[in-house]
Each structure stands twice: as C-alpha cells, then as structure tokens.
Amino acid sequence: MKSFEVAAVPQHQTAKFARYALHLILLGSLGLAGCGYTPTIVERKDSAGKKVDTRTIADPVPKVEPITKAGNKSPYQVFGKTYFVLPSSENYRETGIASWYGRKFHGRRTSNGEIYDMYAMTAAHKSLPIPTYARVTSMENNRSIIVRINDRGPFHGPRIIDLSYVAALKLGFADKGTTEVLVEAIDPSGKSTAKPVVTPATAPGSVGNTMPSLTQGRYLQVGAFDNADAARALQKQVRTHTSKPILVQQRDNLFKVWIGPVADKMELLVIKRMLQQSANISGFLVKQ
C-alpha cells in the first residue's frame, strides 16, 4: 500500500478555501428555491443590472387574476419561521422597509413558477396572495410605483417587501439597498374603497389610543401590560414567529398586544398553537 504525505496548506490559501466552503453552504441554503420560496437579501451593488431609463418602464396595469395554486401554500416555513398567506389582499395597507433583488435571481423561477425578470415591475411579499397588485410609495421622496407580486420574500431582516431591480430604480433607492415605504394592495375590481391603517409587524412598536383605524375582524391577544415598553418587548418577540401584523393598543389603562386581523377561527387556532409550542406564548380571541 502506498503511503501519502499531506502537504501543508499555505497560509495565503486558507482564506480562499474558507470562502469556497462558505459559498457551498450558501448554495445549499438556496435549496429552498425548489420548494417555491426563495430567501432574498439586500443586494450588493455588483448585483445591479444595466442602467435603464426608468421613464420608459411603465407600471403594470392592475387586472383581475385568479390566485395561483403555486406559491400560496399556507402556512409555510422558511429558516425555521412560520408564515401565513392572507386569504385576500382586500384593504391591505402597511408601512415598513423595502429591499430589492436583482442579478443573482434573474432568470430563476419565482414562487408561482414564473421567470423572475429584474427589469419587470414585480415584487416579493411574505403574506399577500399571489398575484397581487400593489402601490408602493417611498416615505423619503414620495415617489409611487405599481408592482405585481409574484414571489415570496424577503426572509432576511425586518423587511416587508422585495422589489425588482428596476422597481427599486424607479423608486430611487437601488443604490443604497433599502428604504421605508408604504405598501397598499390594489383591488382591480374597484370594489374596495376603505383604507385601514395597519401597524406593521416589522416596524418598531407603536401605540395607538383609538381603535377605529383597525380593520374589523378577529385578533389574537397575547399580552396586556401596565407599560408600553413591556408590550413592545413582547411585540418584538412575537414578530420572529409570524408574518401577521402585530399591534400594541392602549385599552382600559393597559397596553395590549394583538396579532391580526386573522381571516378565520381555523387560522387563529393555528397561530395560537404555533406560538404555544414554539415560544410558550398563550393567547385568546378578541373581536373588533
């Protein structure tokens, strides 16, 4: 039997091998794409595409489309967190952080099986039904665009929507990665007129003193405290377990933490069971 001598790895090669190993790990994590849910992150500048004249890029015209079977599984899990797809986009309105994704995912399949085009006006969202048309307004420069949501994400950090590269260009933040936005679902049928304000699950906890701005429906109350800081701490903890909006409301001299609105009792029970098992947090039904 031949004996082999293992040569020492030169020090300048160690970092190269480490980077290669990390690359393989990242490729393995992207296996989630095969399940229809592609984790997305804030893009580096080298992921940007060619510069385009955004004045020539038209927003999509909202139209009534059937909800696709692909990409709308609910609940679903990514990176150990459970997410729920809303049964409807009706009256959805949320503020939070937007990011964008580009060259790295260009040409790959989105969650509903379409091909991602970084030069098309599309977006990814964790909980809105696919497809949904949404108006996205920058809170920094007041620019507004319309996108068609056909993908799931972003699953990295406190962000509520991932825009295509060209959509980020039109909104004016492609060069810096993220920005604060208002996302409003559009009803192509023209039936929906109400615009309730929803406190986002990804934004810092805010305390409201009145309830009329809330969407009517079922909520899961998971805590009530004498001070707002304790309520915000629970809000932050719950935020890591669900994509549903989480609100802190001041009621009866208490700061109450609500999850919702929840579409039906079955979904509420699923969220309640998940929180009990994963975080030992109990809750009960309240109606608004």
N, C-alpha and C positions, 0 to 999 in steps of 0.2 A: 504494500500500500504506500502510495506516495504521501509524503508529508508536505504541508503547505505552510508558508510563513505569511502571516498577516502583516501587511505594511502599515505603518502608522499614517494616519490621515494628516496631511499638512494643515497647520492652523488656519491658513487663508481659505481652505476648502470647507472647514467646519460650518461656517455661516451659510455657505452655498447649499450644503446638504440639509441644513435645518430649514432653509427657505423652501427647498424642494419637498421635504416632508410635510411642512405646513400647507403647501399647495395641494398635496394629495388629500390631506384631511379636509380642506375646503371643498374639493371636488366631490368627496364622499358625502358631505353635508348637503350638497345640491341634489342628492338623490331624491329629495322631497319633490323636486320638479316633476318626477314621474307620477306622483300622486295628484298632480294638478295644482299644487301650492308651492310657489317658488319664493323662498325668503329673499327679500330685497334689502339693500342697504344704500346709504347715501353714496352717490357715485363720485369717484375721483375725476379730476379734470381730464385725465387721459382716457376716460370712458365716454367723453363727449364726442359727438359726431361732427360732421361738417357744419360750418356756419351757413345758416339759411336766412333768407329774407322772410321774416315771420309775417310780413304784410301779405304775402302770397299764400299763407297757410290759413285756410278757412276752418272755422269751428264746425263740428258736425251738427247737422240739423236733427234735433230730437224727434224720434218717431216711436210709435208703439211697437215693441218687440216682445215675443214670448220669453219667459225666463227659461234659460237653458238647463238641461239636466246636469251637464258637466259644469263643475265649478261652484255648485250651490249646495254641496253636502253640508248638513248642519246637525249636530255640532261637528267640528273638526279640530285637530290638534297640530300644532307646529311648535317645535322647540319646547315641548312639554306644557304648553299653554293651550287652553281650550277656547275656541271661538265659535260664535253663533252667527248664522246668516239671518238677517232680518227677513220676515215673511213678505215685507213690502217696503218700498222706498218712500212711501207717502209721508209727506211733511218732515222728511229728514233734513236737519239743519245743524251743523256742528262746526266749531272753531278748533283749530289745533295746528300742528306742524306738518307741512308738506315736504316731501323729498322727491327725488326723481331717479329714474333708472334708464340706462342707455345702451351703449355698445355691447356690454357684457351679456345682455339678454336679447339683443337684436337678432331676429330670425328664429328665436325659440318659441315654443308653444305657450300660450297663456293658459290660465286655468280652465277656460271654456273651450280650448282646442284651437283657437285662432292663432295666427302667427303674429308675434309682437313686432311692431314697426315703430322704431324710436322717432320716426318723422311723422307719425299719425297722432291725432289728438285723442289719446286714450289714457287710462289710469288704472291703478290697482287699489283696491279697498278691502278691508278685512271683513266687513259685515253687510254691505249693501248687496242686494241681489244682482246677479249678472244676467243680462246687461242692465245698467242704469246710466242715464244721462245726468250729469251734474254740472252746476255752475260753480266754478272755483274763483274766489276773489282774494287778491293779495291784501293783507291788512297793512302792508307797508307802503304800497304805491297805488292802491285802489284799482289796479287793473283786474279785469274779469275775463274768464275764458269758459268755454263749454267743452267737456270731455265725455267720452263714452267709457264706462268702467267695464273691462272685460278680463280682469285679472285679480288675484288675491295678493294682499300685502298692504303696507310694509310690515314685516315681522321683527324689525330691529329698532329698538328705541321707542321713545314716545312720539310716534308719528301717526297721523290718521289717513294719509293718502300718499300714494306714489304716482307721480305724473310721468308721462313720457318725456324724453329729452326736449322735443320741440315744444311741448306744452309748457315746460319749465322756462324755455327761451321766451315764449310769448308772455309769460307771467313775470319775467325779469329776474329769475334767481338761479339760472343754470350755472352761473359762475361761482356760486357760493354753496350750493348743495341743499339748503333748507330755507324755508320761510314760513311765517304764520299766515294761515288762510282761513277763509270761511267757505265751507262746502255745503251746497244746497242741492238736494235732489230735484230734478225737473220731472214733472208729470206731463208726458207728451199728449195725453188725452185732454188736458186742460181742466180736469175735474177738481184738482186740489188747489185751494186758494190760501189756506191757513199757513202761517209760518211760525210755528212754535220755536222757542229758544231752548236748545238743549245744551246743558253743561257737558263738555266733552270728557270722556274717561281718560284722555291723555294729557289734559291741561292741568295746571295747578288747581287745587280745590278752591271753589268759590262758594260763597254763602249767600243764598237768596233769602229775602224776608217774605216773599209772597209766592203763591202757588199758581196764579192764572197763566203764567208763561209756560207751564209744563204741559206736555202732551197728556191728554186724558188717557187713562188705562191702568194696567196693573204694574205695581212696583214691588220689589223685594227689599224690605227694610232689614239692614244687617247691623245697625247700631244706633244708639242715641246717647249723647254726651252733654255734659254741662258746659263744655268749652269747645270752640271751633277747632283748636289745634288737634285735639284728640280725634275729632271727626275726620279731619284731613288726613291724619296718620292712618286711620282705617281705610279711607278712600284710596290712599296710595297703595296699601297692602292688597286690597281687593282688585285694584287695577291690573295686577300681574296675573290674575286668574281669569279675567273675562274681558271681552271687547265691548260689552254693553256700556252705555253711558252710565256714569256714577255721579250722583248728585249729593251735595250737602245742603240740606234745607233747615232753616231755623223755624221750629214749630213748637208751640207750648213751652217756651223757655228752654228748649233743648235743640241741639244740633244733630239732625238725623241724617243717616247715610242711606240713600236709596239707590237701587240698581233698576234701570229700566228707561222707558216703558218696555214691558215684556209682552210678547204677542198673545200668548195664551197660557193657561194653567200648566199645560204639559211642559212648555219651555221653562216656566218659572220653577217647576219641580226639578228639572234637570240642572238648572243653575244652582238651586238650593242644595241639591245632593252633591254637586261637584265642589262647592265651597266647603261643605261639611267634611267631605273626605280629604280634600287637598289642603285645606287651611284651617280646619276646625272652627269655621265661622258659621253661626246659625242665623237664620232669617225667617221672616214671616211676610205674608201678603198684605199689602196696603193698596187701596184704590184711590185714584184721583179723578 
